Amino acid sequence: MAYRDLRAFLNRLEERGDLHRVRAEVDPILEITEITDRMCKSPGGGKALYFEKVKGSAYPVVTNIFGSFERICLALEISHLDDVAHRIGDLLNLAPPKTLVAKLSMLPKLFEFSKYLPKTVRNAPCQEIVEQKDPDLRKFPILKCWPADGQSTDEGRFITFPMVFTKDPENGRPNCGMYRIHVYDKKTTGMHWHIHKDGARHFDKYKTLNRRMPAAIAVGSDPAVIYAATAPLPEAVDEMLFAGFLRKEPVEMAKCITSDIEVPANSELVIEGYLDPGETRIEGPFGDHTGFYSAADHYPVFHVTCITHKKDLVYPATIVGKPPMEDCYMGKATERIFLPLMKLDFPEIIDINLPMEGVFHNACLISIKKSYPGQAKKIIHGLWGKGQMMFAKLLIIVDDDVDVQNISYTAWRVLNNVDWKRDVVIAEGPLDDLDHAANFPRYGSKMGIDATRKTREEGMMREWPQELFMSEDIKRRVDARWKEYGF
């Protein structure tokens, strides 16, 4: 059964001994970050943290709730991160039925997604308290994470775990994305969505129409909903439908008080408002998941019209910085969950690894079943033209007998297999907004490395060498005599 809300998940963590309560008073300005950062970098990601007394606010803060492989699996109610991928793979591999019996047997799977459609409810828990006359963001324990955050403002506080809900003004299609929120004062914030994101595309359409854009920021929900806001879904796929698929129950939605935007009914906090077309303001800098500060720049301004929340709300925040951090585990979940979708276009792909050190978009290791010359370079160029893979600065392609989850072995194979002149592809194209190494914002160079075995057609003028392996009979003999050797 799906988690009812955030606190149901927290209760589960506490039952397992995977949540630590900090009862001493802590400061949301930098102190919570330092405590959380130390916990994230402890073995296995440490525990989730529940700060009961936060200076300047009546509400507690939780951090690091997804910060281990065990917790991200628990959040998605699975045993292994590949479990969701198997469910998606089963749906994608449906063959056209040829008989009546085959058609009937197919119905349950065809029905699966439809039963997870979000549904609208009334009397939502997120609207137990409604503050419309004089809403004030300053009463909530919003964090300042790193010393130079928001230098253009007094404190530089950011909402770091927001689910931002918008609608396409042309077709009404909803979108939910996770874009950090820079709090300027009690009623205005920055809206940090990159130009490649769906929220930014919606805003561009509102600017073209010269219309005010409604939006809502939800903070805290059940874990599947929070994760879905980060998922790299195609624009046509509703994040809340995907959340329903993950949690195996529909997400209950509630209509906002001041607009027709809908948000998860179990949210801890909802900030309703609007963006005026053409209005921007300096947002940032912000200590980001790359481990560096992302630069301050002009972004749209969000004006608060209403705040609703639960009576006893719990405020979730995520801290990003030098890996490993909580977002690394969420990124690894995305790596596993979306592998079947990548295989739809590239069936030769066996596995992928997005190393934590690459902070999602800086490196990707890919193993393939190679069957013709140039296939690895086909994968490199194909992935650069596919969704958020266009941001990948480094793609390394290896053969199917390489376990890309074993980075040491993969590096050994790559460094032995590559002729740099023959096997390296350099290209220019879009880069992530947070890439500070490029000469120009959002545009620069990327590298692909073909570390597969080479054929004559690829210019290899001699036989590829055989890798060293001990014979199986000797391995069995040594296994049997191991104690005899005195070990």
C-alpha positions as CSV (number, residue, x, y, z in Angstrom):
1,M,0.0,0.0,0.0
2,A,1.3,3.5,-0.9
3,Y,2.5,5.8,1.8
4,R,-0.3,8.2,2.8
5,D,2.0,11.2,3.0
6,L,5.5,12.3,3.9
7,R,5.1,11.5,7.6
8,A,4.0,8.0,6.9
9,F,7.3,7.5,5.2
10,L,9.2,9.1,8.1
11,N,7.4,6.8,10.5
12,R,8.5,3.8,8.5
13,L,12.1,5.1,8.5
14,E,11.9,5.6,12.3
15,E,10.6,2.1,12.8
16,R,13.6,0.7,10.9
17,G,16.0,2.8,13.0
18,D,16.9,4.8,9.8
19,L,15.9,8.2,11.1
20,H,17.8,10.3,13.7
21,R,16.0,13.0,15.7
22,V,18.0,16.0,16.5
23,R,16.4,17.5,19.6
24,A,18.8,20.4,20.2
25,E,17.9,23.7,18.6
26,V,19.6,24.2,15.2
27,D,19.9,27.2,12.9
28,P,18.4,27.0,9.4
29,I,21.2,29.3,8.3
30,L,24.1,27.0,7.3
31,E,24.1,24.8,10.5
32,I,21.5,22.3,9.2
33,T,23.5,22.0,6.0
34,E,26.8,21.2,7.8
35,I,25.1,18.6,9.9
36,T,23.4,17.0,6.9
37,D,26.5,17.1,4.8
38,R,28.5,15.1,7.4
39,M,25.6,12.6,7.6
40,C,25.4,12.2,3.8
41,K,29.2,11.5,3.6
42,S,29.1,8.9,6.4
43,P,29.2,5.2,5.3
44,G,26.2,4.2,3.2
45,G,24.7,7.7,3.3
46,G,24.0,7.7,7.0
47,K,20.5,8.3,8.3
48,A,17.6,10.6,7.6
49,L,17.6,13.6,9.9
50,Y,14.6,15.1,11.8
51,F,15.4,18.5,13.3
52,E,12.7,19.0,15.9
53,K,13.6,22.6,17.0
54,V,14.6,25.0,14.2
55,K,15.5,28.5,15.2
56,G,13.0,31.1,14.1
57,S,10.2,28.7,13.1
58,A,7.6,26.6,14.8
59,Y,8.0,23.7,12.2
60,P,10.5,20.9,12.1
61,V,12.8,20.2,9.1
62,V,13.7,16.8,7.7
63,T,16.7,16.1,5.4
64,N,18.5,13.2,3.7
65,I,15.3,11.2,3.5
66,F,16.4,9.6,0.1
67,G,20.1,9.5,1.0
68,S,20.9,5.8,0.7
69,F,20.2,2.9,-1.6
70,E,18.0,1.3,1.1
71,R,16.0,4.5,1.6
72,I,15.4,5.2,-2.1
73,C,14.1,1.6,-2.5
74,L,12.0,2.0,0.6
75,A,10.6,5.3,-0.7
76,L,9.5,3.6,-4.0
77,E,8.4,0.4,-2.1
78,I,10.7,-1.9,-4.0
79,S,13.4,-4.4,-3.1
80,H,15.8,-3.3,-5.8
81,L,16.0,-0.2,-8.1
82,D,15.7,-2.4,-11.2
83,D,12.2,-3.6,-10.0
84,V,10.5,-0.5,-11.5
85,A,12.5,-0.9,-14.7
86,H,11.2,-4.5,-15.0
87,R,7.6,-3.2,-14.6
88,I,8.2,-0.6,-17.3
89,G,9.9,-3.2,-19.5
90,D,6.9,-5.5,-19.3
91,L,4.6,-2.8,-20.5
92,L,7.0,-1.8,-23.3
93,N,7.4,-5.4,-24.6
94,L,3.8,-6.1,-25.2
95,A,3.4,-7.8,-28.6
96,P,0.3,-7.1,-30.8
97,P,-2.2,-9.9,-29.8
98,K,-3.2,-12.2,-32.6
99,T,-6.0,-14.2,-31.0
100,L,-9.0,-13.4,-28.8
101,V,-7.3,-15.2,-25.8
102,A,-4.2,-13.2,-26.3
103,K,-6.2,-9.9,-26.4
104,L,-8.0,-10.8,-23.2
105,S,-4.8,-11.7,-21.5
106,M,-3.3,-8.3,-22.5
107,L,-6.2,-6.3,-20.9
108,P,-4.8,-6.2,-17.4
109,K,-1.5,-4.7,-18.5
110,L,-3.3,-2.2,-20.8
111,F,-5.5,-1.2,-17.9
112,E,-2.5,-0.7,-15.5
113,F,-1.6,2.9,-16.5
114,S,-5.3,4.0,-16.7
115,K,-6.0,3.0,-13.1
116,Y,-3.2,5.3,-11.9
117,L,-4.6,8.5,-13.4
118,P,-4.6,11.3,-10.7
119,K,-7.9,12.2,-9.2
120,T,-9.2,15.4,-7.7
121,V,-10.5,15.5,-4.1
122,R,-12.0,18.0,-1.8
123,N,-11.1,18.8,1.9
124,A,-7.4,18.3,1.1
125,P,-5.0,18.0,4.1
126,C,-2.7,20.5,2.4
127,Q,-5.5,23.2,2.9
128,E,-6.1,22.7,6.7
129,I,-4.6,26.2,7.1
130,V,-5.2,28.9,4.5
131,E,-3.3,32.2,4.6
132,Q,-4.6,34.4,1.8
133,K,-4.9,37.9,3.3
134,D,-1.2,38.3,4.2
135,P,0.8,35.2,3.3
136,D,4.4,35.2,4.7
137,L,7.1,32.8,3.6
138,R,9.4,33.9,6.5
139,K,7.5,31.9,9.1
140,F,8.7,28.6,7.5
141,P,12.2,27.1,8.2
142,I,13.6,27.7,4.7
143,L,17.3,27.0,4.7
144,K,20.4,29.0,3.6
145,C,22.6,26.1,2.6
146,W,26.1,27.5,1.7
147,P,27.8,30.7,2.8
148,A,27.7,32.5,-0.6
149,D,24.1,31.6,-1.4
150,G,22.0,34.5,-2.6
151,Q,24.6,37.2,-2.1
152,S,22.2,39.8,-3.5
153,T,19.8,39.3,-0.6
154,D,20.1,39.5,3.2
155,E,20.1,35.7,3.9
156,G,20.0,33.8,0.7
157,R,17.4,31.2,1.7
158,F,16.2,28.7,-0.9
159,I,13.4,26.1,-1.0
160,T,15.4,23.1,-2.2
161,F,12.8,20.4,-2.5
162,P,9.9,22.2,-4.3
163,M,7.5,20.5,-6.7
164,V,6.5,23.3,-9.2
165,F,3.2,22.9,-10.9
166,T,2.3,24.7,-14.1
167,K,0.0,24.3,-17.1
168,D,0.5,24.7,-20.8
169,P,-1.7,27.6,-21.8
170,E,-2.5,26.1,-25.2
171,N,-3.5,22.6,-24.4
172,G,-3.9,22.7,-20.6
173,R,-1.4,19.9,-20.1
174,P,0.0,20.0,-16.5
175,N,3.7,19.7,-15.6
176,C,5.6,19.2,-12.4
177,G,9.3,19.9,-12.1
178,M,11.7,20.5,-9.3
179,Y,13.3,23.9,-9.7
180,R,14.9,25.6,-6.8
181,I,13.2,28.6,-5.3
182,H,15.2,31.7,-4.1
183,V,13.2,33.5,-1.4
184,Y,13.5,37.3,-1.8
185,D,11.1,38.4,0.8
186,K,7.8,37.3,2.4
187,K,5.8,37.4,-0.9
188,T,8.3,37.0,-3.8
189,T,10.8,34.4,-5.0
190,G,12.9,33.6,-8.0
191,M,11.9,30.7,-10.2
192,H,15.0,28.9,-11.3
193,W,13.9,26.9,-14.3
194,H,16.4,26.3,-17.1
195,I,15.5,27.1,-20.7
196,H,15.4,23.4,-21.6
197,K,12.7,22.6,-19.0
198,D,9.0,22.3,-19.5
199,G,8.2,25.0,-17.0
200,A,10.3,27.4,-18.9
201,R,8.5,26.5,-22.1
202,H,5.2,27.1,-20.5
203,F,6.4,30.5,-19.3
204,D,7.6,31.4,-22.9
205,K,4.1,30.6,-24.2
206,Y,2.6,32.9,-21.6
207,K,5.0,35.6,-22.6
208,T,4.0,35.2,-26.2
209,L,0.3,35.5,-25.1
210,N,1.2,38.5,-22.8
211,R,-0.7,36.7,-20.0
212,R,0.1,36.3,-16.3
213,M,1.1,32.7,-15.6
214,P,-0.4,30.9,-12.6
215,A,1.8,28.4,-10.8
216,A,2.0,26.6,-7.5
217,I,4.9,25.3,-5.4
218,A,4.2,22.2,-3.3
219,V,6.6,21.1,-0.6
220,G,6.5,17.7,0.9
221,S,4.3,14.8,-0.3
222,D,4.6,11.0,-0.3
223,P,8.1,9.9,-1.6
224,A,6.9,8.6,-5.0
225,V,5.4,12.0,-5.8
226,I,8.6,13.8,-4.7
227,Y,10.7,11.6,-6.8
228,A,8.4,11.9,-9.9
229,A,9.0,15.6,-9.9
230,T,12.7,15.0,-10.6
231,A,12.1,12.3,-13.3
232,P,13.2,13.1,-16.9
233,L,9.9,12.2,-18.5
234,P,8.7,13.1,-22.0
235,E,6.6,16.3,-22.0
236,A,3.5,14.4,-22.9
237,V,3.7,12.2,-19.8
238,D,2.1,13.6,-16.6
239,E,4.5,13.3,-13.6
240,M,1.5,12.6,-11.3
241,L,0.5,9.7,-13.5
242,F,4.0,8.4,-13.3
243,A,3.9,8.9,-9.5
244,G,0.7,6.8,-9.4
245,F,2.4,4.1,-11.4
246,L,5.3,4.1,-8.9
247,R,3.1,4.0,-5.8
248,K,0.5,1.7,-7.5
249,E,-2.3,4.0,-6.4
250,P,-3.6,7.3,-8.0
251,V,-2.3,10.5,-6.6
252,E,-5.0,12.6,-5.0
253,M,-4.9,16.2,-6.2
254,A,-6.5,19.3,-4.9
255,K,-7.4,22.5,-6.8
256,C,-5.6,25.6,-5.5
257,I,-7.5,28.4,-3.7
258,T,-6.4,31.2,-6.1
259,S,-6.0,29.4,-9.5
260,D,-7.0,26.2,-11.3
261,I,-3.6,24.6,-10.8
262,E,-3.8,21.3,-9.0
263,V,-1.3,20.0,-6.4
264,P,-0.9,16.8,-4.4
265,A,-3.6,16.8,-1.7
266,N,-1.2,15.4,0.9
267,S,1.4,18.1,0.5
268,E,2.8,19.6,3.7
269,L,3.0,23.1,2.3
270,V,1.6,24.8,-0.9
271,I,2.6,28.3,-2.1
272,E,0.2,29.6,-4.7
273,G,1.0,32.5,-7.0
274,Y,1.8,33.8,-10.5
275,L,4.6,35.1,-12.8
276,D,4.3,38.2,-14.9
277,P,5.5,37.9,-18.5
278,G,8.8,39.6,-19.0
279,E,9.5,40.2,-15.3
280,T,12.9,38.9,-14.1
281,R,15.3,39.4,-11.2
282,I,18.7,38.2,-10.2
283,E,18.5,34.7,-8.7
284,G,21.4,33.0,-7.0
285,P,24.2,32.3,-6.6
286,F,23.5,28.9,-5.1
287,G,25.8,26.1,-3.9
288,D,24.7,23.4,-6.4
289,H,24.9,19.6,-6.9
290,T,28.0,20.0,-9.0
291,G,30.0,21.0,-5.9
292,F,30.4,24.6,-7.1
293,Y,28.2,27.7,-6.9
294,S,26.0,28.2,-9.9
295,A,26.2,31.8,-11.0
296,A,23.6,34.4,-10.3
297,D,21.5,35.3,-13.4
298,H,18.1,36.7,-14.4
299,Y,15.1,34.4,-13.8
300,P,11.4,34.9,-13.6
301,V,9.8,36.3,-10.4
302,F,7.1,34.3,-8.6
303,H,4.6,36.4,-6.6
304,V,2.8,34.7,-3.7
305,T,-1.0,35.0,-3.5
306,C,-1.9,32.4,-1.0
307,I,-0.2,29.8,1.3
308,T,-1.9,26.7,2.5
309,H,-0.4,24.0,4.7
310,K,-1.1,21.2,7.2
311,K,-1.6,22.2,10.8
312,D,1.4,20.2,12.0
313,L,3.5,20.5,8.8
314,V,6.9,18.9,8.5
315,Y,9.3,20.8,6.1
316,P,11.5,18.6,3.9
317,A,14.7,20.0,2.4
318,T,17.5,18.5,0.4
319,I,21.1,19.6,0.6
320,V,23.2,19.5,-2.6
321,G,26.9,19.9,-2.9
322,K,30.0,17.8,-3.5
323,P,29.0,14.2,-4.0
324,P,28.0,11.9,-2.5
325,M,24.8,13.7,-1.4
326,E,21.1,12.7,-1.3
327,D,20.5,13.7,-4.9
328,C,23.1,11.1,-6.0
329,Y,20.8,8.3,-4.9
330,M,17.9,9.8,-6.6
331,G,20.0,10.0,-9.7
332,K,20.9,6.4,-9.5
333,A,17.2,5.5,-9.2
334,T,16.6,7.4,-12.5
335,E,19.5,5.6,-14.1
336,R,17.9,2.2,-13.4
337,I,14.3,3.1,-13.9
338,F,14.7,4.7,-17.3
339,L,17.1,2.2,-18.8
340,P,14.2,0.3,-20.5
341,L,13.1,3.5,-22.3
342,M,16.6,4.1,-23.5
343,K,16.7,0.5,-24.9
344,L,13.5,1.2,-26.9
345,D,15.6,3.4,-29.2
346,F,18.9,1.6,-28.7
347,P,18.2,-2.1,-28.1
348,E,21.9,-3.0,-28.3
349,I,22.4,-1.2,-24.9
350,I,23.0,-3.7,-22.1
351,D,23.6,-1.4,-19.1
352,I,24.5,2.2,-18.1
353,N,26.2,3.8,-15.2
354,L,26.0,7.4,-14.2
355,P,28.8,7.7,-11.7
356,M,28.1,9.9,-8.7
357,E,31.3,11.8,-9.4
358,G,29.8,12.8,-12.7
359,V,26.9,14.5,-11.0
360,F,24.4,13.0,-13.6
361,H,25.3,15.0,-16.7
362,N,29.2,14.9,-16.7
363,A,29.8,11.2,-17.4
364,C,27.9,8.1,-18.6
365,L,29.3,4.6,-19.0
366,I,27.4,2.4,-21.5
367,S,27.9,-1.3,-22.4
368,I,26.5,-2.5,-25.8
369,K,26.2,-5.7,-27.7
370,K,28.3,-4.7,-30.7
371,S,27.4,-6.4,-34.0
372,Y,28.7,-4.0,-36.7
373,P,31.5,-1.5,-37.3
374,G,30.8,2.1,-36.0
375,Q,28.0,1.0,-33.7
376,A,29.5,2.6,-30.7
377,K,29.8,6.0,-32.5
378,K,26.2,5.5,-33.6
379,I,25.2,5.2,-29.9
380,I,27.3,8.3,-29.0
381,H,25.6,10.5,-31.6
382,G,22.2,9.0,-31.0
383,L,22.2,9.6,-27.2
384,W,23.4,13.2,-27.7
385,G,20.2,13.7,-29.7
386,K,17.9,12.1,-27.1
387,G,16.2,14.1,-24.3
388,Q,18.4,15.0,-21.3
389,M,21.2,12.8,-22.6
390,M,22.1,15.9,-24.8
391,F,23.7,17.3,-21.6
392,A,26.2,14.4,-21.2
393,K,29.7,15.8,-21.5
394,L,31.3,12.4,-21.6
395,L,30.0,9.1,-23.1
396,I,32.1,6.0,-22.8
397,I,31.0,2.9,-24.8
398,V,32.3,-0.5,-23.9
399,D,31.5,-4.1,-24.9
400,D,28.8,-6.2,-23.3
401,D,31.2,-8.3,-21.3
402,V,32.2,-5.2,-19.3
403,D,30.3,-4.6,-16.1
404,V,30.0,-0.8,-16.1
405,Q,28.9,-0.9,-12.5
406,N,32.5,-1.9,-11.7
407,I,34.3,1.4,-12.4
408,S,37.8,0.1,-11.7
409,Y,37.5,-2.8,-14.2
410,T,35.7,-0.5,-16.7
411,A,38.6,2.0,-16.5
412,W,41.1,-0.7,-17.1
413,R,39.3,-1.9,-20.2
414,V,38.9,1.6,-21.5
415,L,42.5,2.6,-21.0
416,N,43.7,-0.5,-22.7
417,N,41.2,-0.5,-25.6
418,V,41.4,3.1,-26.8
419,D,43.4,4.7,-29.6
420,W,42.7,8.3,-28.9
421,K,42.9,9.6,-32.5
422,R,40.7,6.8,-33.9
423,D,38.2,6.4,-31.0
424,V,37.4,9.8,-29.7
425,V,34.5,11.9,-30.9
426,I,34.4,15.6,-30.1
427,A,31.2,17.5,-30.8
428,E,29.5,20.8,-29.9
429,G,26.0,21.2,-28.6
430,P,23.7,22.1,-25.7
431,L,25.1,21.7,-22.2
432,D,23.5,21.9,-18.8
433,D,22.9,25.3,-17.3
434,L,25.1,24.4,-14.4
435,D,28.2,23.6,-16.5
436,H,30.7,26.3,-15.5
437,A,33.6,25.0,-17.7
438,A,32.1,25.9,-21.1
439,N,33.1,29.2,-22.7
440,F,29.4,30.1,-23.2
441,P,26.4,29.4,-21.0
442,R,24.5,26.3,-22.0
443,Y,26.7,25.5,-25.0
444,G,30.0,23.8,-25.5
445,S,31.9,20.7,-26.4
446,K,31.3,17.0,-25.5
447,M,33.4,13.9,-25.8
448,G,32.5,10.4,-26.8
449,I,34.9,7.4,-26.4
450,D,34.5,4.2,-28.3
451,A,36.3,1.7,-26.1
452,T,34.8,-1.4,-27.8
453,R,36.9,-4.1,-29.6
454,K,37.8,-2.8,-33.1
455,T,37.3,-4.6,-36.4
456,R,39.2,-4.4,-39.7
457,E,36.5,-2.1,-41.1
458,E,37.3,0.3,-38.3
459,G,40.9,0.6,-39.2
460,M,42.3,-2.1,-36.9
461,M,45.2,-3.7,-38.9
462,R,46.0,-6.6,-36.5
463,E,44.1,-9.1,-34.4
464,W,42.5,-7.9,-31.2
465,P,44.3,-9.6,-28.2
466,Q,42.7,-12.1,-25.9
467,E,42.0,-11.1,-22.3
468,L,43.7,-13.2,-19.6
469,F,41.6,-15.8,-17.8
470,M,42.6,-18.7,-15.7
471,S,41.3,-22.1,-16.8
472,E,38.3,-23.3,-14.8
473,D,39.9,-26.7,-13.8
474,I,42.8,-24.9,-12.1
475,K,40.4,-22.5,-10.3
476,R,38.4,-25.5,-9.0
477,R,41.6,-27.2,-7.9
478,V,42.8,-24.1,-6.0
479,D,39.3,-23.7,-4.4
480,A,39.4,-27.2,-3.1
481,R,43.0,-26.9,-1.7
482,W,42.7,-23.4,-0.3
483,K,42.9,-24.4,3.4
484,E,45.7,-26.8,2.5
485,Y,47.8,-23.7,1.5
486,G,47.5,-22.4,5.0
487,F,45.2,-19.5,4.4
